[in-house]
Amino acid sequence: MSSLEVSQEGKENLPHHRPDSMRPVRPAHYADSFWCTYAISVAAACVAETATYPLDLTKTRLQIQGEAANAAGKTMAYRGMVATALGIVKEEGMLKLFQGLSPALYRHLVYSGVRIGTFDFLRKKFVHNSESMTLGKSAIAGVSAGSLAQFLASPADLVKVQIQMEGRRRLMGLEPRVNSAAHAFREIVRRGGIKGLWKGSIPNVQRAALVNLGDLTTYDSVKRYIISTFHLPDDHVVHIISSICAGLVAAILATPADVIKTRVMNQPIDDLGRGTLYKGSVDCFQKTVAKEGLYALYKGFLPCWIRMAPWSLTFWLSFEQIRIFLGAGGY
């Protein structure tokens, strides 16, 4: 057997996912540009958001449970995840599971594009030649990208949360606050000015930083660990395992901030644009723990985790497939 044949055979036996130092330098492709990456990220996020949105609505309803009763000095029986979802379908209709989807998709026009675009930009700045992305650099890139993206997308998130709660308000006999995404946007600006669009942005940014620390960093680290340790190909099985781990870590880190964010955003405001229940995220945290216990900070954890795992999997699979369709290599 010639040396050329041995060389070819050795190449064929290499695992599908090779270390960064062994990867050939791929010619630049237009899909690697910032704006193309931005567009692909938005498209993939819209697919993932639509597929998992009912779980997001269920999670939001769970996080709000008990808030009105505690404010009035009363107690109430809590529903679990399944009971909450079934209650929405029974009391409000199946389509209500998708209430607030449009502002959620609007949010991803900013959030997902900036998140992945910024992460990709920082990754290119941090990684030179054949270096691999270290855990510390990945964490910095993930936290920075998530924080910036969520701050810019916070107004759309605020509109989404308020619309998600309208069905419940009507069942409680309360006057509707908003009728559509556009109406919600106008009402927020009318009552609190432009600044009011960023109500709850601090816990929102904190949550996004933790979510992206858990999602981007964990997914990448677990994926590389599984492939290098168990010598598995970079296929759907590895993607699923990595996504579940990433979703779990992201949910554990982010759920408390998510609960605080949802309550601060959902609270009514006075004529001066100030919240009537909480002065801010710290005040909300203190009151929630004092009246409902630490457990309240993890309301909605199960649907949050159950949603994050398939969301991450759907997003990354869609993202990769769109790149392949455009003729670019793996991300």
N, C-alpha and C positions, 0 to 999 in steps of 0.2 A: 504493500500500500504506500503510495507516495505521500510526501509531507503535505502536499496540497489537499489530498483526500482526507488525511487526518485532520487538517485544519478545518475543512468543511464539516466533517463529522462532529468535531468538537463544538462548532458553532451551532449545529442543529440540536445538540444535547444541552445547550445552555437553557436555564429556566426562562420562561416567558418574561418574567419581571426581573430585569437585570439591575445590579447596583448602578447608582448614578455614574460612577467612574468608568463603567463598561458601556454606557450608552453612547452610540455614535452621535456626533453633532448633526442635528437635523436642520436642513436649510430653512430659513425664515419663511413663514406662511402668513398670508393675510389674516387667517383666523387667530393668529397669535397677537395681533394688534390690540390695543386697549379697547377701542370701540367695538371691534368684532367680539372680543371676549365679553364686553359689557352686554351686547345684544344677545349672545348665546346664553349668558347667565340669566337674563330676564325671561327668555323663552322657557328655559328649563325650570325656573322657579315658578312660572305660571302653571306649568303642567303639574308640578309637585303640590302647589298650593291648592289647586282645584281638587286633586285626588284626595287630599287629607283634610280639607277645610271643616267638615262636620265635627271632627275631633277638636279642632281649635275652638269652635263655637261652644261645644260641650265643656271644654276646659275653662273658658271664660265664665260661663254660667256657674260652674262649680266654685270658682274663685270669689264670686260675688255673693254666694249664698251666706245668709246670716248677717250680712252687713246692715240691711235695713232694719231687721229685727233687733239687732244689738243697739242700733242708734235709738230705737224706741224703747229700749229697756226690756225687750221680750226675748223669748227663746223660740226656736223652731227646729223641727226635725230635718236633718240633712239628707239629701239624696246622694246616692253614689253615682259613678260615671254612667253605668248602664241605665239606671233609673232616670237620670237627668236627660240622657239622649232620647229614651222612650217617651219621657214626659213632653219633650219638645215636639216630637212627632205627633203624639196623641192630642196635645192641647193646642198646638199651633200649626201643625201640618208638616209634611215631609220636606217641602221646599224651604221651610224656615231653618233647616240645618245648613242652608247655604246663604242665610241672611248676613250681609256684610261682605260677601265675596268680592264685589266690585272694588271697594276701597282697599281690600287686601291685595288685589292684583295691581291696583295703582301704586300701592306701597312698594311692590317689587320692581316697578319701573325705576325706582331710585335705589331701594335697599340692596337687592341682589346684584344689580349692576355695579354699584359702588363697592359692595362687599368683596366680590370676586375680582373686580378690576383692580382695587387697591391691594388686595392680597397678592395678586399676580405681579403687580408692579413692585411690591416690597420683596417678593420672593426673588425676582430678577436682580434686585439691588443687593440682597443678602447673599445670593449664591453666585459664585464665579467659576467659570470653566466647568470642571467635573465635580465640584464640591456637592455634598448632599445637604439638605435642609436640616439643621439641628433642631432639637426639641425647643430650645430657648428661642431661637430665631423664628420658628414656626408659631410659638405662643405670642411673641411680640407682634408678628404680622397679623395673626388672627384677631387679637384684641384690638389693635389699631384699626384694622379694616372694619370690624364689626361696630366699633364705637362711632366712627365717622359716618358709616352708612346709616345707622339707626338714628343719629342726630338729624341727618338730612331728611329721613323718611318719617320722622316722628309725627308730623301733622296727619299723614295718611293713616297711621296706626291709631291715632286718637279718634278719627272719624270712624274707623272700623269697629273699635270697642264700643262706641256709643250706639252705632247701628245694631250691633249684636245684641244689645240689651233691650231694644225697643219692644220686641215681642213679649218679653217677660213683664215689662212695665204695663203694657196694655192688658195683660191677664190680671194684673194686680189692681186694675181700675185706675191707673195713673194716666195723666195726660201725656200723649206722645211728645217727646222733645224734638225729634227730627223725623222726616219722612223719606229722605234719600241722602246719598253721599254729598250731593251738591248743597242740599238744604242744611245738612250737618256742618259742612264747611262754613257756610254763611253765618249760621247761628254762633259758631265758636268765635268767629272774627267779630261779630256784632257784640257779643257779651264780654269778650276778653281781649279784643284787638288782635293784631298779628302775633303778639307775644303769647296769646292764649292758645295758639296752634301748637305750642311746645309745652303745654301742661303735661306734667308727668314725664318729661323728657329725661330727667336725671335717672330715675329708676329704669326707664326704658333703655337708656344708653348702657347702664350698668348690666342690665339683663343681656343686651346684645353682645357686650364684651365677654360675658361668661358663656353665652351660647356659642359664640365663635371660637372661644378658647376650647370648649368641649367638642364642638363639631369639627372644625378644620384641623386642629392640632391632634385630637384623639383619632380621628379617621385616618389621617396620614400616618401617624405613629403605629397604630394597631395594624394597619394594612401592611406596612413595611416589616413589622415584627412577625406577623403570621407567615408572610411569604419567605422571609429569610430563615425562620426557625423551622417551619414545617415543609419548606420547599414546594409550596403550592403555586400553581399558575395564577396570574392576575386575572381571575375570572369572576363570574357572578357570585359564587359561593363566598369568596373573600370579600367582595363588596358588601354582601348581606351581613356577614359577621362584623365587619368594620363599622357599618352603618348602625347596627344595633348597639355596639359599644359606644360609638360617638353620641348616639341619641341618649343613652343612659347617663353618661357623664354630663352632657349638656343639660339634661333635665334636672339632675341633682344640683348642679351649680346654679341654674337659672330660675328654677321654680319660685323660690322666695322673692326674688326681684320681680318676677312676672306677676305674682299676686299683688305686690305693692303697686306696681305700675298700673295694673288693671283697675284697682280700687281708686287710685289717685285720678286716673283718667275718667272713670265712670261717675265720680261724685258730682252732685249738682253744684253750681256756682252762684254767688250773689251778683248784685248789679255791678259790683266793682271787679268782677272776674275772679274773685277769691273762692276757693273751695269751702263748702259749708261743713264738711265732715273732717277734713284733714288740712293741716297747715302746709304739709309737704310730705316727702317720702319717709323721713325719720319719724314724724308724728304718726303717720299711718302705720309704720312698723310697730311703734310702741303701743298704740291703741289696739291693733290687731292681736298682738301677743297678750296684752293685759286682759282683753275681753274674751278671746277665743283660744288662747294658748298657742304654743309653738307649732302645734299640728296644723293650725290654720295657714301657716306659711307654705305648706305643701298641699293645699287644696288644688285639685286638678293635676296632681303629679302623674297619675297613671295615664290619663289621656294625653298629657304633655309628652311623656316618654313614648307612648304608643304612636303618637303622631310624628315625633322627631325622627324615629328610626326609618319609617317608610318615606318620610319627606326627604331625608338625606339620601336614601337609596334612589328614590325617583329622580331627585335633582341631579345627582352625579351621573346616573345612567343616561338621563336625557342630555345632559351637558356633553358627555363623552360621545354619544351617538350623533349629536348635531355636528360636533367637530369632525367626526369621521365622514359624515355626509358631505361636509364642505371640503374634504380632502386633506385635512390636517391630521397629525398624529395624536397619540394619547396625551392627556393633559399632565 
